Amino acid sequence: MQMNLGSLLLGIFAFIVLLSVIIIIHELGHLMTAKKFGVYCHEFSIGMGPCLWSHKFKETTLSLRAVPFGGYVMMAGEDDGSEELEEMKDIPSNRRLNGISAWKQIVVMAAGAFMNIMLAWALLIGISMVQGTAVNDNDPIIYSIHEDSPAQKAGLQEGDEIISLECGNEVLEDVSVSRLSEQIQYYHDEAAVLTVLRDGQEISVNIEPAYDKESKMWLLGFDLTSKVEKISKLESFKVATQQLGEYSTMIIRSVAKLIQGIGLSSVSGPVGIYQVTAETASMGLLPFLSLLALFSLNIGIFNLLPIPVLDGGRIVIVLVEKICRRKLNERVLNAVMLGSFALVIGLMLFATFNDVIRLF
């Protein structure tokens, strides 16, 4: 019981740290660039809800709030009601976000996502330096087959080298461990054709994924081995940059598939994120930092999507207004904002519903 309580507390603590670090870094990007361009920043808040502590540094108040999720920068010139504050009514236009040049507005809006991406890159560099190794997961080889698994039923054997995977009308020939897992999660409701190299001969088998309740993933029932290579401190930068590119490509592919309606059942919400965070934190610091890097990269890329309530959508609005040389109709803009907000909330509720379904 004591051990379970300890695991629970560790999971909650790791979950709070994960979200807090990602959000603080994101908002810090907005704050630094806004102040660089002379925008008046009334408050930099860590957390949401009632204020527990605050201190004013020159013109910006740093506040710590009761709910340890979220955070924000209150800037003059944002369309979020901040203009109603008494102390912000007399701020000149050149110190408002909507009063500076378009390119500066875009920099301020993109800075949060940029900081999330840079955090991910820095963490990947640090992890590579500490480990001193890099995993080459191309051309994976099966080293064990699980009992009564789809792999065993399909006739796969230890030592088989995976050459290609065909599922969901897609043929994956450049197979890696991460790409293989990704495809299976998205096309788990369809039978796949796996081609392996065995004793110099290519063999193709039909295989259907099975859901594993413990890992909460769709699996084929085998373990793969990858090549591990030693790297120098300097090579860590190259390895981390390659990983950043691969993860970014994977995230973009995932978003594209979700837009097409593929893999919606695999979307996770707060409950799923907590479970993954708790499990990863129990494995040690490096796995947790790897998860932090991946989530930070996810948040950075997601925020650049052209959805009006996100930074990417606000950038699009600024660009459209710059091209048209006039402000967009406020009523239309508010309607679009409300619609996109409903879309994001709906996606969160859907993801949470998926989490609850997986629990039972």
C-alpha positions as a Markdown table, in Angstrom:
| # | Residue | x | y | z |
|---|---|---|---|---|
| 1 | Met | 0.0 | 0.0 | 0.0 |
| 2 | Gln | 2.8 | 2.3 | 0.9 |
| 3 | Met | 4.6 | 1.6 | -2.3 |
| 4 | Asn | 1.4 | 2.2 | -4.3 |
| 5 | Leu | 1.0 | 5.6 | -2.5 |
| 6 | Gly | 4.6 | 6.4 | -3.3 |
| 7 | Ser | 4.1 | 5.6 | -6.9 |
| 8 | Leu | 1.0 | 7.7 | -7.0 |
| 9 | Leu | 2.7 | 10.7 | -5.5 |
| 10 | Leu | 5.6 | 10.3 | -7.8 |
| 11 | Gly | 3.3 | 10.2 | -10.8 |
| 12 | Ile | 1.4 | 13.3 | -9.7 |
| 13 | Phe | 4.6 | 15.2 | -9.1 |
| 14 | Ala | 6.1 | 14.2 | -12.4 |
| 15 | Phe | 2.8 | 15.1 | -14.2 |
| 16 | Ile | 2.8 | 18.6 | -12.6 |
| 17 | Val | 6.5 | 19.1 | -13.4 |
| 18 | Leu | 6.0 | 17.9 | -17.0 |
| 19 | Leu | 3.2 | 20.3 | -17.8 |
| 20 | Ser | 4.6 | 23.2 | -15.7 |
| 21 | Val | 8.0 | 23.2 | -17.4 |
| 22 | Ile | 6.5 | 23.0 | -20.9 |
| 23 | Ile | 4.1 | 25.8 | -20.3 |
| 24 | Ile | 6.6 | 28.1 | -18.4 |
| 25 | Ile | 9.1 | 27.7 | -21.2 |
| 26 | His | 6.4 | 28.4 | -23.8 |
| 27 | Glu | 5.2 | 31.6 | -22.0 |
| 28 | Leu | 8.7 | 32.7 | -21.3 |
| 29 | Gly | 9.3 | 32.8 | -25.0 |
| 30 | His | 6.4 | 35.2 | -25.5 |
| 31 | Leu | 7.5 | 37.3 | -22.5 |
| 32 | Met | 11.2 | 37.7 | -23.6 |
| 33 | Thr | 10.4 | 38.7 | -27.2 |
| 34 | Ala | 7.5 | 41.0 | -26.2 |
| 35 | Lys | 9.7 | 42.9 | -23.8 |
| 36 | Lys | 12.5 | 42.9 | -26.5 |
| 37 | Phe | 10.1 | 44.8 | -28.8 |
| 38 | Gly | 8.9 | 47.2 | -26.1 |
| 39 | Val | 5.5 | 45.6 | -25.5 |
| 40 | Tyr | 4.0 | 46.3 | -22.1 |
| 41 | Cys | 3.7 | 43.1 | -20.2 |
| 42 | His | 1.5 | 43.5 | -17.1 |
| 43 | Glu | 1.9 | 40.0 | -15.6 |
| 44 | Phe | 3.8 | 36.7 | -16.1 |
| 45 | Ser | 1.7 | 34.1 | -14.3 |
| 46 | Ile | 2.8 | 30.6 | -13.3 |
| 47 | Gly | -0.3 | 28.5 | -12.8 |
| 48 | Met | -4.0 | 29.5 | -12.9 |
| 49 | Gly | -6.6 | 30.5 | -10.4 |
| 50 | Pro | -6.2 | 32.5 | -7.2 |
| 51 | Cys | -2.9 | 34.3 | -6.7 |
| 52 | Leu | -0.7 | 32.8 | -3.9 |
| 53 | Trp | 2.3 | 35.1 | -4.3 |
| 54 | Ser | 3.3 | 38.0 | -6.5 |
| 55 | His | 6.2 | 40.4 | -6.9 |
| 56 | Lys | 6.6 | 43.3 | -9.3 |
| 57 | Phe | 9.8 | 43.5 | -11.2 |
| 58 | Lys | 9.9 | 47.0 | -12.8 |
| 59 | Glu | 6.6 | 47.0 | -14.7 |
| 60 | Thr | 5.9 | 43.3 | -14.9 |
| 61 | Thr | 4.4 | 41.3 | -12.0 |
| 62 | Leu | 5.5 | 37.7 | -11.5 |
| 63 | Ser | 2.7 | 35.7 | -9.9 |
| 64 | Leu | 2.4 | 32.2 | -8.6 |
| 65 | Arg | -1.2 | 30.8 | -8.7 |
| 66 | Ala | -3.0 | 28.0 | -6.9 |
| 67 | Val | -3.6 | 25.6 | -9.8 |
| 68 | Pro | -0.2 | 24.3 | -11.0 |
| 69 | Phe | -1.4 | 23.8 | -14.6 |
| 70 | Gly | -1.1 | 26.5 | -17.2 |
| 71 | Gly | 0.3 | 30.0 | -17.2 |
| 72 | Tyr | 0.1 | 33.1 | -19.2 |
| 73 | Val | 1.6 | 36.5 | -20.2 |
| 74 | Met | -0.7 | 39.4 | -20.0 |
| 75 | Met | 0.4 | 41.9 | -22.7 |
| 76 | Ala | -1.2 | 45.2 | -23.8 |
| 77 | Gly | -2.8 | 44.9 | -27.1 |
| 78 | Glu | -4.1 | 41.3 | -26.9 |
| 79 | Asp | -7.7 | 40.5 | -27.6 |
| 80 | Asp | -8.2 | 38.8 | -24.3 |
| 81 | Gly | -9.8 | 41.4 | -22.1 |
| 82 | Ser | -6.5 | 42.7 | -20.7 |
| 83 | Glu | -7.3 | 46.2 | -22.1 |
| 84 | Glu | -10.0 | 46.6 | -19.4 |
| 85 | Leu | -7.4 | 46.7 | -16.6 |
| 86 | Glu | -7.2 | 50.3 | -15.3 |
| 87 | Glu | -3.4 | 50.4 | -15.4 |
| 88 | Met | -3.3 | 49.4 | -19.1 |
| 89 | Lys | -5.7 | 51.9 | -20.5 |
| 90 | Asp | -3.1 | 54.6 | -21.0 |
| 91 | Ile | -0.4 | 52.4 | -22.6 |
| 92 | Pro | 0.6 | 54.0 | -25.9 |
| 93 | Ser | 0.0 | 52.1 | -29.2 |
| 94 | Asn | 3.7 | 51.5 | -29.8 |
| 95 | Arg | 3.8 | 49.5 | -26.6 |
| 96 | Arg | 0.9 | 47.3 | -27.5 |
| 97 | Leu | 1.2 | 44.0 | -29.2 |
| 98 | Asn | -1.3 | 45.0 | -31.9 |
| 99 | Gly | 0.6 | 48.3 | -32.3 |
| 100 | Ile | 4.0 | 47.0 | -33.3 |
| 101 | Ser | 4.9 | 45.9 | -36.9 |
| 102 | Ala | 3.5 | 42.7 | -38.3 |
| 103 | Trp | 6.8 | 40.8 | -38.3 |
| 104 | Lys | 7.4 | 41.6 | -34.7 |
| 105 | Gln | 4.0 | 40.4 | -33.8 |
| 106 | Ile | 4.7 | 37.1 | -35.6 |
| 107 | Val | 8.0 | 36.7 | -33.8 |
| 108 | Val | 6.3 | 37.2 | -30.4 |
| 109 | Met | 3.6 | 34.7 | -31.3 |
| 110 | Ala | 6.0 | 32.1 | -32.6 |
| 111 | Ala | 8.5 | 32.5 | -29.8 |
| 112 | Gly | 6.5 | 30.2 | -27.4 |
| 113 | Ala | 6.6 | 27.3 | -29.9 |
| 114 | Phe | 10.2 | 28.0 | -30.7 |
| 115 | Met | 11.2 | 27.8 | -27.0 |
| 116 | Asn | 9.3 | 24.4 | -26.7 |
| 117 | Ile | 11.3 | 23.1 | -29.7 |
| 118 | Met | 14.6 | 24.4 | -28.4 |
| 119 | Leu | 13.8 | 22.8 | -25.0 |
| 120 | Ala | 13.3 | 19.4 | -26.7 |
| 121 | Trp | 16.5 | 19.8 | -28.6 |
| 122 | Ala | 18.5 | 20.8 | -25.5 |
| 123 | Leu | 17.1 | 17.8 | -23.6 |
| 124 | Leu | 18.0 | 15.4 | -26.4 |
| 125 | Ile | 21.5 | 16.7 | -26.6 |
| 126 | Gly | 21.9 | 16.3 | -22.8 |
| 127 | Ile | 20.5 | 12.8 | -22.8 |
| 128 | Ser | 22.8 | 11.8 | -25.7 |
| 129 | Met | 25.8 | 13.2 | -23.9 |
| 130 | Val | 25.0 | 11.4 | -20.6 |
| 131 | Gln | 24.3 | 8.1 | -22.4 |
| 132 | Gly | 27.3 | 8.3 | -24.7 |
| 133 | Thr | 25.4 | 6.1 | -27.2 |
| 134 | Ala | 23.0 | 6.4 | -30.1 |
| 135 | Val | 20.4 | 3.8 | -31.2 |
| 136 | Asn | 20.2 | 3.0 | -34.9 |
| 137 | Asp | 16.7 | 1.4 | -35.1 |
| 138 | Asn | 16.7 | 0.9 | -38.9 |
| 139 | Asp | 16.4 | -2.7 | -40.1 |
| 140 | Pro | 15.2 | -4.1 | -36.8 |
| 141 | Ile | 15.6 | -7.8 | -36.0 |
| 142 | Ile | 13.2 | -9.9 | -34.0 |
| 143 | Tyr | 14.9 | -11.4 | -31.0 |
| 144 | Ser | 11.9 | -12.8 | -29.1 |
| 145 | Ile | 8.4 | -13.9 | -29.9 |
| 146 | His | 5.7 | -13.7 | -27.2 |
| 147 | Glu | 3.6 | -16.8 | -26.4 |
| 148 | Asp | 0.1 | -16.9 | -28.1 |
| 149 | Ser | 0.8 | -13.6 | -29.8 |
| 150 | Pro | -0.1 | -12.4 | -33.3 |
| 151 | Ala | 3.5 | -12.8 | -34.3 |
| 152 | Gln | 3.6 | -16.5 | -33.1 |
| 153 | Lys | 0.3 | -17.3 | -34.9 |
| 154 | Ala | 1.7 | -15.7 | -38.1 |
| 155 | Gly | 4.7 | -17.9 | -38.0 |
| 156 | Leu | 7.4 | -15.3 | -37.4 |
| 157 | Gln | 10.7 | -16.5 | -35.9 |
| 158 | Glu | 13.5 | -15.1 | -33.8 |
| 159 | Gly | 16.2 | -13.7 | -36.1 |
| 160 | Asp | 13.8 | -12.5 | -38.8 |
| 161 | Glu | 14.8 | -9.1 | -40.2 |
| 162 | Ile | 11.9 | -6.8 | -40.9 |
| 163 | Ile | 12.1 | -5.4 | -44.4 |
| 164 | Ser | 8.7 | -3.8 | -45.0 |
| 165 | Leu | 5.2 | -3.4 | -43.5 |
| 166 | Glu | 2.0 | -2.9 | -45.6 |
| 167 | Cys | -1.1 | -1.6 | -43.7 |
| 168 | Gly | -3.8 | 1.0 | -44.3 |
| 169 | Asn | -3.0 | 1.2 | -48.0 |
| 170 | Glu | 0.5 | 2.3 | -47.1 |
| 171 | Val | 3.8 | 0.4 | -47.7 |
| 172 | Leu | 6.5 | 1.2 | -45.3 |
| 173 | Glu | 9.8 | 0.0 | -46.8 |
| 174 | Asp | 12.2 | 2.2 | -44.7 |
| 175 | Val | 11.3 | 0.3 | -41.5 |
| 176 | Ser | 12.5 | 1.5 | -38.1 |
| 177 | Val | 11.3 | 0.5 | -34.6 |
| 178 | Ser | 9.5 | 3.8 | -34.1 |
| 179 | Arg | 7.8 | 3.9 | -37.6 |
| 180 | Leu | 6.7 | 0.3 | -37.2 |
| 181 | Ser | 5.0 | 1.1 | -33.8 |
| 182 | Glu | 3.5 | 4.3 | -35.2 |
| 183 | Gln | 1.9 | 2.5 | -38.2 |
| 184 | Ile | 0.5 | -0.3 | -36.0 |
| 185 | Gln | -1.2 | 2.2 | -33.6 |
| 186 | Tyr | -2.9 | 4.0 | -36.5 |
| 187 | Tyr | -4.0 | 1.0 | -38.6 |
| 188 | His | -4.6 | -1.5 | -35.8 |
| 189 | Asp | -8.1 | -2.3 | -37.0 |
| 190 | Glu | -6.7 | -3.7 | -40.3 |
| 191 | Ala | -4.7 | -6.8 | -41.0 |
| 192 | Ala | -1.1 | -6.0 | -42.0 |
| 193 | Val | 1.4 | -7.7 | -44.3 |
| 194 | Leu | 4.8 | -8.0 | -42.8 |
| 195 | Thr | 7.8 | -9.0 | -45.0 |
| 196 | Val | 10.9 | -10.4 | -43.3 |
| 197 | Leu | 14.3 | -11.7 | -44.5 |
| 198 | Arg | 15.0 | -15.2 | -43.2 |
| 199 | Asp | 18.0 | -17.2 | -44.3 |
| 200 | Gly | 18.4 | -15.0 | -47.4 |
| 201 | Gln | 14.7 | -15.4 | -48.5 |
| 202 | Glu | 11.9 | -12.8 | -48.3 |
| 203 | Ile | 8.8 | -14.1 | -46.5 |
| 204 | Ser | 5.5 | -12.2 | -46.3 |
| 205 | Val | 3.0 | -13.0 | -43.6 |
| 206 | Asn | -0.5 | -11.6 | -42.7 |
| 207 | Ile | -0.6 | -10.4 | -39.1 |
| 208 | Glu | -3.3 | -8.6 | -37.1 |
| 209 | Pro | -2.4 | -6.4 | -34.0 |
| 210 | Ala | -3.7 | -7.3 | -30.6 |
| 211 | Tyr | -4.4 | -4.7 | -27.9 |
| 212 | Asp | -2.3 | -5.0 | -24.7 |
| 213 | Lys | -4.1 | -3.6 | -21.6 |
| 214 | Glu | -0.9 | -3.3 | -19.6 |
| 215 | Ser | 1.0 | -1.0 | -22.1 |
| 216 | Lys | -2.3 | 0.4 | -23.5 |
| 217 | Met | -0.9 | -0.1 | -27.0 |
| 218 | Trp | -1.6 | -2.3 | -30.1 |
| 219 | Leu | 1.2 | -4.8 | -30.4 |
| 220 | Leu | 2.3 | -7.6 | -32.8 |
| 221 | Gly | 3.8 | -9.7 | -30.1 |
| 222 | Phe | 7.5 | -9.6 | -30.7 |
| 223 | Asp | 10.6 | -7.7 | -29.3 |
| 224 | Leu | 13.0 | -6.0 | -31.6 |
| 225 | Thr | 16.7 | -5.3 | -31.3 |
| 226 | Ser | 18.5 | -2.3 | -32.7 |
| 227 | Lys | 22.2 | -1.4 | -33.1 |
| 228 | Val | 23.7 | 0.7 | -30.3 |
| 229 | Glu | 26.7 | 2.8 | -31.3 |
| 230 | Lys | 29.1 | 4.8 | -29.1 |
| 231 | Ile | 29.3 | 8.5 | -29.8 |
| 232 | Ser | 31.4 | 11.4 | -28.6 |
| 233 | Lys | 30.2 | 14.5 | -26.8 |
| 234 | Leu | 30.4 | 16.5 | -30.1 |
| 235 | Glu | 28.5 | 13.8 | -32.0 |
| 236 | Ser | 25.6 | 14.2 | -29.5 |
| 237 | Phe | 24.6 | 17.4 | -31.2 |
| 238 | Lys | 24.3 | 15.6 | -34.5 |
| 239 | Val | 22.4 | 12.7 | -33.0 |
| 240 | Ala | 20.0 | 15.0 | -31.1 |
| 241 | Thr | 19.4 | 17.1 | -34.2 |
| 242 | Gln | 18.6 | 13.9 | -36.2 |
| 243 | Gln | 16.2 | 12.7 | -33.4 |
| 244 | Leu | 14.5 | 16.2 | -33.4 |
| 245 | Gly | 13.9 | 15.9 | -37.1 |
| 246 | Glu | 12.6 | 12.3 | -36.9 |
| 247 | Tyr | 10.3 | 13.1 | -34.0 |
| 248 | Ser | 9.0 | 16.3 | -35.7 |
| 249 | Thr | 8.3 | 14.3 | -38.9 |
| 250 | Met | 6.5 | 11.7 | -36.9 |
| 251 | Ile | 4.3 | 14.3 | -35.1 |
| 252 | Ile | 3.5 | 16.1 | -38.4 |
| 253 | Arg | 2.5 | 12.7 | -39.9 |
| 254 | Ser | 0.3 | 12.0 | -36.9 |
| 255 | Val | -1.4 | 15.3 | -37.2 |
| 256 | Ala | -2.0 | 14.8 | -40.9 |
| 257 | Lys | -3.5 | 11.3 | -40.2 |
| 258 | Leu | -5.8 | 12.7 | -37.5 |
| 259 | Ile | -7.1 | 15.4 | -39.9 |
| 260 | Gln | -7.9 | 12.5 | -42.3 |
| 261 | Gly | -9.8 | 10.8 | -39.5 |
| 262 | Ile | -7.1 | 8.0 | -39.1 |
| 263 | Gly | -6.1 | 6.9 | -35.7 |
| 264 | Leu | -8.7 | 8.9 | -33.7 |
| 265 | Ser | -9.1 | 6.1 | -31.2 |
| 266 | Ser | -5.5 | 6.3 | -30.3 |
| 267 | Val | -5.7 | 10.0 | -29.2 |
| 268 | Ser | -4.9 | 10.5 | -25.5 |
| 269 | Gly | -6.1 | 13.2 | -23.1 |
| 270 | Pro | -5.1 | 14.3 | -19.6 |
| 271 | Val | -5.7 | 10.8 | -18.1 |
| 272 | Gly | -3.6 | 9.1 | -20.8 |
| 273 | Ile | -0.8 | 11.6 | -20.5 |
| 274 | Tyr | -0.8 | 11.2 | -16.7 |
| 275 | Gln | -0.5 | 7.4 | -17.0 |
| 276 | Val | 2.4 | 7.6 | -19.5 |
| 277 | Thr | 4.1 | 10.2 | -17.3 |
| 278 | Ala | 3.7 | 8.2 | -14.2 |
| 279 | Glu | 5.0 | 5.0 | -15.8 |
| 280 | Thr | 8.0 | 6.8 | -17.4 |
| 281 | Ala | 8.9 | 8.6 | -14.2 |
| 282 | Ser | 9.1 | 5.3 | -12.4 |
| 283 | Met | 11.8 | 4.1 | -14.9 |
| 284 | Gly | 14.2 | 6.9 | -13.9 |
| 285 | Leu | 15.3 | 10.4 | -14.7 |
| 286 | Leu | 16.5 | 9.9 | -18.3 |
| 287 | Pro | 13.3 | 8.2 | -19.6 |
| 288 | Phe | 11.3 | 11.1 | -17.9 |
| 289 | Leu | 13.5 | 13.7 | -19.6 |
| 290 | Ser | 13.0 | 11.9 | -23.0 |
| 291 | Leu | 9.3 | 12.1 | -22.5 |
| 292 | Leu | 9.5 | 15.8 | -21.5 |
| 293 | Ala | 11.4 | 16.4 | -24.7 |
| 294 | Leu | 8.8 | 14.6 | -26.8 |
| 295 | Phe | 5.9 | 16.4 | -25.2 |
| 296 | Ser | 7.6 | 19.8 | -25.4 |
| 297 | Leu | 8.1 | 19.2 | -29.2 |
| 298 | Asn | 4.5 | 18.1 | -29.5 |
| 299 | Ile | 3.2 | 21.3 | -27.9 |
| 300 | Gly | 5.6 | 23.4 | -30.0 |
| 301 | Ile | 4.4 | 21.9 | -33.3 |
| 302 | Phe | 0.7 | 21.8 | -32.2 |
| 303 | Asn | 0.8 | 25.5 | -31.3 |
| 304 | Leu | 1.9 | 26.4 | -34.8 |
| 305 | Leu | -1.2 | 24.8 | -36.4 |
| 306 | Pro | -3.3 | 27.4 | -38.2 |
| 307 | Ile | -6.2 | 27.2 | -35.7 |
| 308 | Pro | -7.2 | 30.8 | -34.6 |
| 309 | Val | -7.0 | 30.1 | -30.8 |
| 310 | Leu | -3.5 | 28.8 | -31.2 |
| 311 | Asp | -0.3 | 30.8 | -31.9 |
| 312 | Gly | -0.2 | 29.5 | -35.5 |
| 313 | Gly | -3.8 | 30.8 | -36.1 |
| 314 | Arg | -3.0 | 34.2 | -34.7 |
| 315 | Ile | 0.1 | 34.4 | -37.0 |
| 316 | Val | -2.2 | 33.6 | -40.0 |
| 317 | Ile | -4.6 | 36.4 | -38.9 |
| 318 | Val | -1.7 | 38.9 | -38.7 |
| 319 | Leu | -0.5 | 37.8 | -42.2 |
| 320 | Val | -4.0 | 38.1 | -43.7 |
| 321 | Glu | -4.5 | 41.6 | -42.2 |
| 322 | Lys | -1.0 | 42.6 | -43.5 |
| 323 | Ile | -1.8 | 41.4 | -47.0 |
| 324 | Cys | -5.3 | 42.9 | -47.0 |
| 325 | Arg | -4.0 | 46.1 | -45.4 |
| 326 | Arg | -6.9 | 46.3 | -43.0 |
| 327 | Lys | -8.2 | 44.7 | -39.9 |
| 328 | Leu | -10.6 | 41.7 | -40.2 |
| 329 | Asn | -14.2 | 42.2 | -39.3 |
| 330 | Glu | -14.4 | 41.9 | -35.5 |
| 331 | Arg | -17.7 | 40.0 | -35.5 |
| 332 | Val | -16.4 | 37.5 | -38.0 |
| 333 | Leu | -13.1 | 37.1 | -36.2 |
| 334 | Asn | -14.9 | 36.5 | -32.8 |
| 335 | Ala | -17.1 | 33.9 | -34.5 |
| 336 | Val | -14.0 | 32.1 | -35.9 |
| 337 | Met | -12.3 | 32.3 | -32.5 |
| 338 | Leu | -15.3 | 30.8 | -30.8 |
| 339 | Gly | -15.6 | 28.0 | -33.3 |
| 340 | Ser | -11.9 | 27.1 | -33.1 |
| 341 | Phe | -12.1 | 27.2 | -29.3 |
| 342 | Ala | -15.0 | 24.8 | -29.4 |
| 343 | Leu | -13.0 | 22.6 | -31.8 |
| 344 | Val | -10.1 | 22.4 | -29.4 |
| 345 | Ile | -12.3 | 21.8 | -26.4 |
| 346 | Gly | -14.2 | 19.1 | -28.3 |
| 347 | Leu | -10.9 | 17.4 | -29.2 |
| 348 | Met | -9.8 | 17.4 | -25.6 |
| 349 | Leu | -13.2 | 16.0 | -24.4 |
| 350 | Phe | -12.9 | 13.3 | -27.1 |
| 351 | Ala | -9.4 | 12.4 | -26.0 |
| 352 | Thr | -10.5 | 12.2 | -22.4 |
| 353 | Phe | -13.4 | 10.0 | -23.4 |
| 354 | Asn | -10.8 | 7.7 | -25.1 |
| 355 | Asp | -8.8 | 7.6 | -21.9 |
| 356 | Val | -11.9 | 6.6 | -19.8 |
| 357 | Ile | -12.8 | 3.9 | -22.3 |
| 358 | Arg | -9.3 | 2.4 | -22.1 |
| 359 | Leu | -9.5 | 2.2 | -18.3 |
| 360 | Phe | -12.4 | -0.4 | -18.5 |
